[in-house]
Amino acid sequence: MTTAGAETRRRRVRVALVDDHLLLVEGLAARLSAPRARIEVVAALTDWAPLLEHPAFPVDVVVVEFGLEDDVPFETKVQQLGERGVAAVALARTRDAATVHAALSAGALTLVPKSEPAEHLVAAVHAAADGRAHHSPGVQEALDAWANRADPTLGRQELAALQLYAQGRSVHEVALHMATTDQTAKSYIKRGRRKYRAAGVDLGTKLLLRRHAIREGWIPPE
């Protein structure tokens, strides 16, 4: 190992934590601050905005809740970090394929489910500090599931109708935009949903459709 490589292995990674549950933030801070982890938690916050003004910022890695309840889209958070040379690791309540895909597509190096052991987060933080992605077996399984998901093979009109409908437009507005009748627009939407359902993806409500549209990049994150 070179001297530079040895120094990289010895140095403590400076980390900030952001999650809207104070108890979880404090618990993670305590676990990550264990001597063997070689991590220095310099900020443990429940809001995003104070992080950017924190005297210890920028840090090496920010661990941030994927579904943080604020008005800043996750993609914007990662972009703000990237502009300052800070790596992002996402935390999430679940590790379903769509959530993992969405977090990584937004620019996070990996996602660590809150149900997994702290050792996975420690490994993810150190990898992120080196600019690498470290996925736990469960997260890698989710990524494989996303890559191998069934293709609904929508027609061009079905896809267009679903995308417009996911934006919050009414069936009538979709029809006007597509220069067709309300009945035809409704038929495109129904057929698209039916094909997704056959592929194992439920888009039966407007909420589910909108979430899927955000994950697929049809519409920007909220």
C-alpha positions, 0 to 999 in steps of 0.5 A: 500500500502506498503512503497516500493509500495508507493515509486514506485508510487511517483518516477519519471521514467527516460526516453530517447526518440529516433525518427528521427523526431526532432519536434516529439521528442521535442514535446513528451519530452515536453508532458512527462515532465508535472508534473503530468506525473511523468516522467523525460526525460533525453535524446531526440535524433534523432539517436540511437548510441548517446543514448548508450554513453549518460551520463544519460544512462542507464535509466528506459525506452527508447521510440524508433521509430520502423522504425528508419532509421538506420542500427541497427535492432529494435530487436538489439536495444531492446537486447542492452537495455535489456542487461543494464536492460532498458525497451523498448517501441516502437513508430510507425506510424501505429498500424496494427496487423503485426507491433504491433506483430513484435515490441512485438516479438522483445522484446518491452513491448508495442507499442504506435502509434503516432496517439494516445493521449500522455496519452497512452504513459505515461501509457505505460512508467510507466508500462514498468518501473515496467516491465509490458506491458500496451496496449492501446485499439487500440493496444490490438485490433491489437494483437487480430486481429493477434492472430485470423488471418486466417491460410493459411495452406501452404504445407511444400514445399510451405513454404520452397519455399516462405522462400527461395524466401523471402531471395532474391534468384531467382526462379532458385536458389530456385529450385536448393536448393529444388532439383526441376525444375524452373517451380515447384519452381515457382508453389510452390511460386505462390500457397503459395502467393495465399493461403496467399491472400485468408487468407487476406495477400498480398504477391504479391511483393517481398517487401511485401513478405520480410516484412512478412518474417521478421515479421514471423521470417523466416529471420532476421530483416534488 
